[in-house]
Amino acid sequence: MTDTGIARMWMAGDFARLCRALEGPNDLTAARAAEVLGEAAFGPEGGSALIRHVERCEPLVAEPDFGSYNHDRSWPLIEAVRALGRRREQRAVPALCRLLDQEISESLRYRLETAAFEALVAIGAWAEASERLLVRFDQRLEPDVVRLLTEAPHPEALEPVLARVWRLVPYELDAAVGLLAAFRDPRTAPALLHLATAAETPPRVRRAALRALLELPEPQRWLDLSRNEPLVERLRDPDHETARLAGRLLALSEQGRARMRGLLKDPQGTWPREHPQNFPDSYPREAYPYEAACVVICEVVAEQPRLFVSPYFGELRFAKEAEGLLPLLDPAQSAALRRAAVRALGAFGEADSRAGKVVGAALLDRALPDRRTVEPAAAALARLPEPPVRELLRLLGESEDEDNPGGGPGEEGTPVSRQGAAIALGSLRHESAAPGLLAALAADGPPALRRAAADALGLLGHRPAVPALVALAEDEEEAPALRARALTALGRIGAHEALPTLLGAARSNSESLRLRTAASLGTFPTEEAIAALTDLASDTEPETVRAAVDSLARIGPPAAATLCTLPDLARRDHWPSATLRALVAALAACPGPESATALARLADRPYPQSVQTMAERALAQRPAPEALPHLLRLLADPMMRHPHGPALLALARSGAPEAEAIVVEHFEHQRSFVADAFRDEAREALRVLLRAG
């Protein structure tokens, strides 16, 4: 590696020598000088020096040899252009435009034009950049031209872009949508709507177009009635995410919301089929029944209930909208539609107490007793402003009213209603439900009710339930799913007397029991639990391994010694990246040199690059004395100099005697073909040294 001396000139503030190096015979030194003169510390004089260099090189760019890949002659020019962009140097705009307006050799064109356009965009000269990019768009349709146009969405360029964008169809649809989306202008709506609703558009592009439409301002200006029907068709799209995006878009206009309300009133499409004379020939009869669309509409209502309330009903507006959804609870409707309607009703009830009373009564009577809707109904009831606790206790078999103020046995509901009541009361953490939940846990109850009771007792943290839950978890005659729920409940309660049961389940042959045990042992910061989690980290099931790592992370510092041994185990068993990242996060939360050593192992090969980067960042945030040896080892690897920006910055901040020499070496090691992020980090490390004096 050649030491150009530029870093030392920068640190000494030797502007004159940097200018001489920029115009000197050594191209590598000149390129490095151009990069440094882009620093704000050199003031307007630095910008002037760079502009002069660009102007001096203008006659050379047409020469075939000037930009050849095996020659360094063009590097100083390209670095000067990039530096002007980083400086946001307004004075450079004329020089950059002249550079782009002349003939450039084929070998140099791509690199120089890209650098010049990116500099103009960074400076804010969007009009000049867009004008020249449109010329290139007409000359040659290249991905980088489209990308740069996307980064320079000047309003004056929109109409020319709209006239040209169809050249990207049908082969570059992603680029077309990205280009239109960059302008965020309502005038792009017709083109985006066409791409979003055309039958031949691929699902990926359709979703991108719909997301772009959702970002446009003033939807009332462009989302008129004539454009609603194609979006209504998309409500039935086989791709559920596309359908939801179409629903969110329709909900932005009053006409769209009115159309959605109309569909909810007739999910089977009975009226258009029975009265075809009342509908024009263009009406999309083939789209009926609209049941799938109604499911999507209910999901959109659940996300944004306030959009759908009409101001004409005053204080009762939420209640009126909720009443309009009640017919969807009819048993004749499909299970999917009924569940979606329950969630939408819950959203109206959660937003307003008056609507909450209407919704609560309807769900108790029509949704909670139905096994198809019991779970969403219970969740919705628990979120109401005034949950119907008394009715839920009665359904569960407990009474808490004026005639029975102390509680006790009451009139039970059906098994499904009791299941729903258990779910709702557990979510509410209502202690008065505990006796009824324990009764529901009995062996003669339906499995679904017993599972719900076990979950609710765990949510309550009801310690008197521990013996019953232990007995259930240890009973090998019971279904594994029910035993797994009991183990989860024991983990939530955290009673020490349940630990032997969990330790026994950790050795079970059942995958589901081991998984629930791995997730539950994180409540017990004991040596026995940590040892069991260490064994579970070697499990053959990736989900169990991840749960064990998460539990060790919850235990924290007491489990640090175990966590430090896991990188080797992870390498042996080829853990997935998500689990490795969870391990990095757990080690980052543990103090001490041992965890720093473990992070250093994860920051190097053979772990995935995303894991290495995360571990290096965590290591860079450790106290300098424990991190410094590992940072030096990472930075000493000649094959991995480029990606170690976090380590380089941490070293620069550490004040270590070796810091200056290593930072300077890494800065000098960068080349023009190195990714911008790595070069930015090398410059930032030098800035840190300069600020430290």
N, C-alpha and C positions, 0 to 999 in steps of 0.2 A: 504494500500500500504506500502511495506517495503522500508525504506530508507537505502540503502546499504552504503551510504557515499562515493561512488565512484566519484560522481560529485565533491565533495569537495576535494578529493584527486587530481583529475585532475586539478582543479583550483589552488591548492597549488603546483602542479608540483611534487608531492610526488611519485616518480617512485618506490622506494623500497616498500612502502606500497601497491602499485598497484600490484607489482609482488607477494607479499605475499597473497594478496586477490585472485589473479588468481589461486594460488595453494592451497588455503584454503579449508575448509570443506563445506562452504556455496556456493551451486552451482549458485544461483541467483547472489550473489556478484561476484563470479568468472566470470560469463558470462558478467556482466557489466564491469568488469576490462579488459577482453579481448577486448571488444568493444572499450574502451578508449585507450588501448595500440596500437591500430591500427592508432592512430593519428601521423602525421609526426613529431609533436613537441617532441616525445620521441626518435627520432633518431634510429640508428641501434640497440640500446639496446632493444627498444620496439619490433622490429622484432625478435630478438634473443629469448626474453621471450616467444613470441607467438609460435615460432618454437619448443622450448623445451616443451611447453604444448601439442602441437600436437603429438610430439614424445612420450610423457608420456602416452597419451591416446590410442596410436596405439594398444596395447594388449587388450584394453577394448572393442573395437568396435564390436567384435564378440559375446559379451555377450548378451543374449536376453533381459535382463532388462536394459541394458545401454541406449538404445534409446527409451524406452517406452514413450508414449505420456503423461502418468500421472506421469512422473518422470522428474526431472530437471537435471539429471546427465550428459546428452549429451549437454546441452545448452552451457557450457563453450567451449567445443571443436568446436561446430558449429560456435560460435561467433569468436573464434580464427581463424578459416579457413576464414571466411568472412573478418576479419580484415586484414589478410595477403593479400587477394585480393585487398582490398582498398589501402593498402600500396604499391602495385605492387612489392612485396617482392620476388626478383629473387631467393634468397637463400632458399625460402620455396618450390621450385619446387620438389626437391627429396622427401621431407617429404610428400607432397601432393600426389605424384605419389605412394609412398609406401602405403599410406592410401587407395587409390583407388584399389591397386592391391591385397589387402587381403580380406578375407571373412568378410562381414559386415552383422550384424543382420538385419532381415527383417524389424523390426520396425524402424530402423535407416537409412536404405539404401537410401531411396528417399531423405530425408533432407540432409544427409551428402554428398552423391554423388553430388547432385545439387549444394551445397555450394562449394565443392571442384572443380568441373568442372568450375563453374563460376569464382572461384579464379584463376584457371590456365588461363582462357581466359583473365581475367583482367590483369594478369601479362604479358601476351603475349606468353605464352607457348602453342601455338596452336598445334604444332606437338605432344607434349605429350598428350594434351587433345584429339586431333582427334584420335590418336592411340587407346586410351582406350575407346573412345566413339564408335568406329567401332566394338570393341569386344562386347560391350553391345548391339549394333545394331543387331549383329548376335544372341545374347543370348535372348533378349527380345525386341520386337518392341514397345516401349512406346513413347508417344508424347514428353516427356521431353528429351529423348535421341536425337530425331530428332531436337528439338529446340536447344539443346546445340551444336549439330553438325552444325546447321545453324549459331550459334554465333562463331564457331571456324573453319572457312573455310580455313584450311591450304592447300596450293597447292598440297602437297604430298598425301593428303587424297582424292583428287578429283577422281582419277581412281578407288579406292575402293568404293567410294560413287556411281559412275556411274554404277558399277557392282551390287550394292545393291538397288539402288533407285527404281527399278521396283517392289520390295517387297511392296512398298507403294501403288502400283496401283492394283485395281481401287478405293480402299476405302479411301485412304489418299492422294488424288491428290493435295490438297492445300499444305500439308506438303512436298510433292515431289517437287512441283514448288518452294516453299520457300527455300528448301535445295539446289536445283540447282542454284537458283538465287543468293544465298549468295556468291558463288565462283566468279561470274562475269568473267568467263573464257570462251573463244570461244569454248572450248571442250564440253561445256554443250549444245551447240546450237542444235545438232541433237535431243537430248532428249527433249529439250524445244520446238523445232519445231514440234515434234511428238505430244506432249501434246497440243500444240496450234492449230493444224490442224486436229486432230483425230475427227471423227464424234461423238464419244461417250463422249467427254470431255464436262463437264458442262460450261455454259457461264462464270461463275465467274472464274473458273480455266483457261479457255482459255484466258481471259483478263490478268490474272496474268502472264501467260506464255509469252504472247506478250510483256507485259511491261518489263519482265526480259530480253527478247531478245533485246529490244531497249536499254538496259543498257550495253550490251556486247560490248567490244572494237573490233576494226578492222572488221567491217561487211564484207568488201571485201574478207576476208579470208574464211568465212563460208556461206555467203549468195550468193551461186552460182545459175546458171540457173536451175539446177535440183530441187532446193528447192523453186523456185519462184511460180510454178503453184499451190501448195497447199495454198500458201498465197493469190494468185489471187482469188482462190475460196472463201477465207474468206472475200474478198472485198464485197461479196454479203450476208454476214452473216445477219440474221434477227436482231441481236443485233448491233445497230449502232456503239456503242463504240468499239466493237470488230472489226468491219469493218474498222474504222478509225485507230485503232492501227495496223492492218495488212497493211493498206496503208502507214502509217509512216515507217513501217519496210521495205516494198518494196522500198520506196524512198531512202533508205540508200545506195543502190547499183546502179551502172549505168545500169546493166542489168534489174533490177527491174523498174527503171524509163523508160527505153526504152519499156518495156512491158506495162507500164501504158500509155505511149504516144500512143502505138499501139491500145490500147483499146479505147482511146478517139477518134481515127480516125474512129472507127467502133462500136459505142455503141449498135447497134442492132445485131451485130454478123452476118452480111450478108455474108461476105467473107468466113468464114469457112463452112457455110451451102451450099453456091453455088459452092464451090470448095473443096469438101471433099478429093479429091485425093491428094491435096497438104499438108494434115495434117496427122500425124500418128494416128493410131487407139486409142492411149492413150490420144489424145487431148480432153480436157473436153468440148465436144459440149453441154452436158446437162446444162452447166453453162450459156449458152446464152439465152436471150439477156443480155448484160452486162450493161444495163442502170443504175441499182442501183450501180454497181461498179464504173461507171463513175462519179456518184454524189460524191462518197467517194473520188475518185481521185482528183476531182476539189477542194474538201475541203482540201485535203492535200496540193495541189498546193497553195491554198490561204494562208495556214499556213506558208509554206516554199518555196516561189517562186524562191529564188536564187538556190535551189537545182536542179531545173528543167531546168535551162538555159544552153545551150550548148556553150562551149568556141569557137567553130568553126565559129560562126557568128560575133565574135568581138563585136564592139559597138552596133550592131543591134540585139544582142542575145535575149534581153528581147522582143523586137518588134517581132522577128521571132516566139518566143514561143507563144506570144499573138495571132499572126495571125493563129497559129495552132489550137487555141481554138474557133475561130470565127464560124466555122460550127455548133458548139453546140448551137448557138443562133437561129438556124433554127426553125421556128414555129412548125415544125413537131415533134420536140423533146418534151419530157415531161416537165411540168412546173418545177418539182424539179430539173431536169438536167439543164434547162436553168438558173434557179436562182443560182445553184452552179457554172455554167460556168461564170456568171456575176461576182461573188465574186472572182473567180480565175483570170479573166481578170483584175479586179480592183487591185489585188495584184501585177500583172506584171506592170500595169500602174503606181502604186504608187512607185514601185522600180526604175523606169527609165523614164526620161522625153520623150525619143523617143517612148517608148512603150505607154506612157501616151497619146500621140497624136493619135496613132492607136486605143487605147482602147476608148478614149473619142469619137471619130467619130463613132465607132461601137455601143457604148452604146446609144448615142443620136439617132442614126438612127434605131436600131433594138431592143433595150431593154427598153428604156425609154417610148416608146409609148404603151408597152404591160402591161396590168394591172397585169399580173402574175410576171413580173420582174421589175416593176417600182421602188419599194422600194429599193431592193439591187442595182439597177442601179444608183439611185440617190445618195445613200451612197457612191458607188464607184467613181462617178464623183466628189463628194465633196472632196475626198481624193487624187485626182490626183495632181502631182506637179504643173501643170498649168491648173486649172479647166476651162472648157469652159464657163466662166461667160456670155460672150456676147450672146452665143447661148441659154443659159438657160433663160436669161432675155427676149430674143425674144420669146421663147416658152411660157413664163409666160404672155406675152402681153406688156412687157416693152422693150424699145429700148435704147441702150447705145452705139452708134457707131459714125463714123465720120459725117454721114448725120444728126444725131440727138444727138449732144453732151450733151445736157441737160437732156436727157432721155425723156420718154413720151410713149404714146401708140404705140405699134408695132404690128407685125403679130403674132397672137396667135397660139399655137399649139393645138393639140387635148386635150380634158379634162384630159386624162391620162398623156399626156406629160406635161401639166401644173401642174398636181399633182406632178410629178417627179421633175420638175423645182422648185416648191415651197419647196419640201423636201431638195433638194441640196442647194438652195440659203439660206435656213434657217440654215442648217448645216455650211455653209460658213460665216454666220453672215453678209451677204451682204446688207448694208443699202439701196442701190438703188432699191432693190426688194420690199421695203415696199409698194409703191403705187399699184403695181400689186398684191401683197398679199392681200391688203385691198379690191381690186376689186374682187379677187377670193373668198372672204368671203361672197359675196352677196348671198341673199336668193335663187336666181335662179340657183346657181351653183350646180354641182354634190356633194353629201355628202363627197366622198373621197377627192375631191379637197378642200372643205371647211375645213375639218379636217386638211389636210396638211398645209393650209394657216394659220389656228389658231396656230398650232404648230410652224410654222416658225416665225410668229409675236412674239410669246413668246420668242423664241430663240434670236431674234433680240433685245428684250427689247424695242420695239417701243411704246413709251408712247402715241403718237397720235392715236394708235389703241385701246386704252382702252375703249372709248365710244362704239365702234362697238362690242368689245368682251363682255362688260357688257350687252349690249342689247341681244347678242346671248345667254349668260349664263342665263339671266332672262326669256327668251322666253320659256314658257312651251310647246309651240307647236312644238318646235324643238326636234330632237332626243336626248335622254340622252347622247349618246356617243359624239355627237358634242358639247353639253353643257359642258360635262366634259373636253373636250379639251380646250374650252374657259376658264374654271376655272384654268386649269393648266397654260395656257398662262398668265392669270392675276397674278398668283402667281409668275411666272418668271419675269414679268415686275416689280412687287412690288409697283405699284402706289397706294397711300393711298386712292384715290377716289374709288378704286375697292373693298375696304374692306367691305362695307355694302353688296355688292353682295355675297362675299364669306361667310359672316356671315349668310346670308339668306340661302345659299346652305347647310350650316352645319346642318340645321334643315330639309333638304329635306327628302322625303320618298324614294328617289332613292339611292341605295347602291353605285352605281358608282359615283354619285355626291358627296356624303359624303366622299368617299375615296379620290377623287381628291381634295376636299376642305381641308381635313386633311393634305394632302401633301403640299398644297399651302400656308396654313396659317403660316407656319414656316418663311415666308419672312417678317411677320409683328410683330415686337416685341412690341405689345400694349396689354393693359389689356383686351380689347374686344377679341382679337385673342386668348389670353391665356385662357380666360374663355370658348370660343368656343371649343378649343382643349381639355380642361378639360372634357367637356361634351362628345366630340367624343371619349375620352379614355374609356368611358363606353359603347361604341357602341357594338352591338351584333355581328358585323363582325370583326374577328380577324385582317384582313388586314387593316381595318380602324383604329383599336386600335394601331397597329404598326406604321402606318403613323402618327397618332397623337403624339405618343411618340417621333418619329424621329423629328417631327416639333418642339416640345417643346425642344428637345436637340439642334436643330439649333438656337433657340432663346437664349438658354443658361441661364446665371445668372438671367435675368429678370423673367424667368419661374421657378426659383429654388424652390420657395414656393409651386408651383403646383406640381412639380416633387416629392417633399418630401411627398406629400399626396398619391402618387400613389401606394406605396407598399401595403397599406391596400386594395385599390381597386383591385389590381392585385390578391391578395389572395382571395378576394370575388368572382371575375369573372374567376378565374383559368386561368390566362394568360399562353400562351405557353412559353416554355423556351427561344425561340429566342427573344420574345418581352421583357421578363424579363431581359435578358442580355443587350438589348438596353437601358432599363431603368437604369441598373447599370452603363453603360458607360456614360449616360447623367448625372447621379448624381455625378459620379467621376469627371466630368468637372466643377461642381459647387462648389465654395468655401463656407466655413461656417459650423458651428456646426450642423445646421439643416440637411444639406445633409449628414453629417457624421452619424447622428442618423438614417436617412433613409437607408443608406448603412448597418448599423448594423442590422436593421430589416431584410434586404434581406440576410444577412450572417447567418441567423439562420433558424430553422424550422418554417414553413412547406414548404419552397421553395425548388426546386430541388437542388441536390447536386452541379451540375455545376454552378448554379446561386449563391449558398452560397459561393463556392470557389472564384468565380470572385468578388463578393462583399467584401469578406474578404481581398482579395489582394488589392482592391481599397481602403478599409479602412486602411490597413496597410501602404499605401503610403501617408496618410493625415498627416498634422502637428501633432506632438505628443500631444499637449495639448487638441485638440478636439477629437483625436482618442483614447487616453489612457483609459477613462472610459469604452468605448465599447470593447476595446481589453481585458480588465480585466474581463468584464462580459462573453465574449466568452470563455476565458481560465478558468473561474471558473466552467464551465459546466462539471460535472464529466462524463457525457455520451458522450461528444464530444471532448475528449482531443486529440485524434489521428489526426484528419484532420486539426488542427489549426496551422499548421506550419507558414504561413505568419504572423499571429497575434503574435506568439511566437517570431519570428525574429524581428518584429517591436517593441515589448516590450523590447527585449534585446538591441536594438539600442536606445531606448528612454532615457535610463539613469534613469528611475523611481526607487524609493527606493524599490518597490515591485519586480523589475525585477529579481534579483538574486534568490530569494526564489521560484518564480513561474517557472522560467526556470529550476532550479534544480529539482523541483517537477515533471515537465513534462518529463525531461530526465529519472528520476528514474521510471516513470510510464510505459515506453516502455518495451515491452517483445519481445522475439524472434519471436513470431508469428505475430507481428505487421508489416505492410507493410514497406518495406525498405525506401520509400520516407519519411514517417512520422519520422522514427528513424533518418534519415539523417538530417531532419529539426531540430530535438531536439538537435543533436550534433552541428549543425551549430549555433544554438542560444547560446550554451555554448561557442563556439569559439568567437562569437561576444563579449560576456562578458569578455573573457580573453583578447581579443585585446584592450578592453576599460580599462583594468587595474583593 
